[in-house]
Amino acid sequence: MTSMTTGTTSRADANRRRILDVALAELLRDPDASMDQIARAAGVVRRTVYGHFPNREALISTLVDEAVEALAAAHAAGREGVGEPAEAVARSVLAVWEIADRYRLLIALAQRTVTMQGIRERLAPVRQTATGMLRRGLDQGVFSSPLPAAALAYVHEQMLVALMEAVNDGLVAAEEAGRCAAVTILTAAGVPASTATELVAELND
């Protein structure tokens, strides 16, 4: 009985994973993709999709949660072992942007269905870590801002979301966006533009 239950559970988990993977691809291709379209693309009946996600908003919300987890992991990996604040910030932004291209259209879509407040709440752990990096840089004189670290982290977060939207709207080339984002974030923290540009160029080599 236990093995049968385990088999059923693993099959259900596999179905759920497939639905999420296909849904991400379909929504990035067509932001208005319906649950029916997603079910067909995933090769399952609509009832199976609704068995895992009661509505389209719940499906998108789950995808946003996964995107935030991936971005948080990239943010952590980028700064790992880096003590110098400006380099830590630059590396974390570059690492985030390496995977952001996969999610930038999703973030724009999520703003239609998940409130910005909901997205901000999901990003709270990343913001808290960023605040610590910025506070250290401000204390050391590496950064300079009239804003306290927590407010500056909030501003940086909004700038990154805005830059994703700028790429979506064709205002910034996707292949240039990571470098532009890192330089923009550093200059917003008070690092001279020439210094920020040089640092990011070194890290991008």
URSULKA-V289856 format. One record per residue. N is the residue number from 1. PSI is psi in degrees with one decimal (NA if undefined). Layout:
n=N psi=PSI
n=N psi=PSI
This chain:
n=1 psi=-41.8
n=2 psi=-43.7
n=3 psi=-36.6
n=4 psi=-43.0
n=5 psi=-41.7
n=6 psi=-42.2
n=7 psi=-42.1
n=8 psi=-41.3
n=9 psi=-45.2
n=10 psi=-35.9
n=11 psi=-41.7
n=12 psi=-40.8
n=13 psi=-41.4
n=14 psi=-40.9
n=15 psi=-44.8
n=16 psi=-43.2
n=17 psi=-42.5
n=18 psi=-42.9
n=19 psi=-43.8
n=20 psi=-44.2
n=21 psi=-45.3
n=22 psi=-40.0
n=23 psi=-42.2
n=24 psi=-47.8
n=25 psi=-43.7
n=26 psi=-42.0
n=27 psi=-32.6
n=28 psi=-31.5
n=29 psi=-41.4
n=30 psi=98.6
n=31 psi=-18.0
n=32 psi=12.8
n=33 psi=133.5
n=34 psi=169.6
n=35 psi=-34.8
n=36 psi=-45.8
n=37 psi=-43.3
n=38 psi=-41.6
n=39 psi=-45.6
n=40 psi=-44.7
n=41 psi=-32.3
n=42 psi=-9.7
n=43 psi=29.3
n=44 psi=164.8
n=45 psi=157.0
n=46 psi=-36.0
n=47 psi=-35.0
n=48 psi=-41.9
n=49 psi=-47.4
n=50 psi=-22.1
n=51 psi=-27.6
n=52 psi=-33.6
n=53 psi=116.6
n=54 psi=-24.2
n=55 psi=174.4
n=56 psi=-37.6
n=57 psi=-40.3
n=58 psi=-38.3
n=59 psi=-47.2
n=60 psi=-38.9
n=61 psi=-40.1
n=62 psi=-40.8
n=63 psi=-38.6
n=64 psi=-41.1
n=65 psi=-44.1
n=66 psi=-38.7
n=67 psi=-43.2
n=68 psi=-41.4
n=69 psi=-43.3
n=70 psi=-41.6
n=71 psi=-39.1
n=72 psi=-40.4
n=73 psi=-40.8
n=74 psi=-40.1
n=75 psi=-43.7
n=76 psi=-43.4
n=77 psi=-37.0
n=78 psi=-37.4
n=79 psi=-6.7
n=80 psi=127.7
n=81 psi=6.7
n=82 psi=117.3
n=83 psi=-30.0
n=84 psi=123.2
n=85 psi=-45.9
n=86 psi=-42.0
n=87 psi=-39.3
n=88 psi=-43.9
n=89 psi=-46.8
n=90 psi=-46.1
n=91 psi=-39.0
n=92 psi=-40.2
n=93 psi=-43.7
n=94 psi=-40.3
n=95 psi=-42.2
n=96 psi=-42.6
n=97 psi=-22.0
n=98 psi=-32.7
n=99 psi=-9.0
n=100 psi=-30.3
n=101 psi=-31.5
n=102 psi=-25.9
n=103 psi=-8.4
n=104 psi=-37.4
n=105 psi=-33.8
n=106 psi=-42.0
n=107 psi=-42.6
n=108 psi=-41.9
n=109 psi=-40.3
n=110 psi=-29.6
n=111 psi=-17.4
n=112 psi=-29.9
n=113 psi=-29.2
n=114 psi=127.9
n=115 psi=151.7
n=116 psi=-31.7
n=117 psi=-40.5
n=118 psi=-40.3
n=119 psi=-42.0
n=120 psi=-40.6
n=121 psi=-39.8
n=122 psi=-33.4
n=123 psi=0.0
n=124 psi=-44.7
n=125 psi=-38.7
n=126 psi=-42.6
n=127 psi=-38.0
n=128 psi=-42.7
n=129 psi=-43.9
n=130 psi=-37.5
n=131 psi=-42.0
n=132 psi=-42.7
n=133 psi=-43.3
n=134 psi=-39.4
n=135 psi=-41.8
n=136 psi=-42.6
n=137 psi=-37.8
n=138 psi=-42.5
n=139 psi=-34.4
n=140 psi=-6.6
n=141 psi=7.5
n=142 psi=-37.3
n=143 psi=157.3
n=144 psi=122.2
n=145 psi=145.5
n=146 psi=-11.3
n=147 psi=146.0
n=148 psi=162.3
n=149 psi=-42.8
n=150 psi=-41.4
n=151 psi=-37.9
n=152 psi=-39.4
n=153 psi=-39.8
n=154 psi=-44.2
n=155 psi=-43.8
n=156 psi=-42.4
n=157 psi=-45.6
n=158 psi=-35.7
n=159 psi=-40.5
n=160 psi=-40.8
n=161 psi=-42.5
n=162 psi=-37.9
n=163 psi=-36.2
n=164 psi=-42.6
n=165 psi=-35.3
n=166 psi=-38.6
n=167 psi=-42.9
n=168 psi=-36.5
n=169 psi=4.3
n=170 psi=16.1
n=171 psi=-21.0
n=172 psi=134.0
n=173 psi=135.9
n=174 psi=-38.0
n=175 psi=-17.3
n=176 psi=-12.2
n=177 psi=-40.4
n=178 psi=-49.2
n=179 psi=-45.3
n=180 psi=-41.3
n=181 psi=-45.4
n=182 psi=-44.5
n=183 psi=-42.4
n=184 psi=-44.5
n=185 psi=-42.6
n=186 psi=-44.0
n=187 psi=-33.4
n=188 psi=-22.4
n=189 psi=5.7
n=190 psi=6.4
n=191 psi=131.0
n=192 psi=140.6
n=193 psi=-41.4
n=194 psi=-40.2
n=195 psi=-43.8
n=196 psi=-43.8
n=197 psi=-43.4
n=198 psi=-43.8
n=199 psi=-47.0
n=200 psi=-37.0
n=201 psi=-41.3
n=202 psi=-43.3
n=203 psi=-25.0
n=204 psi=-10.4
n=205 psi=NA
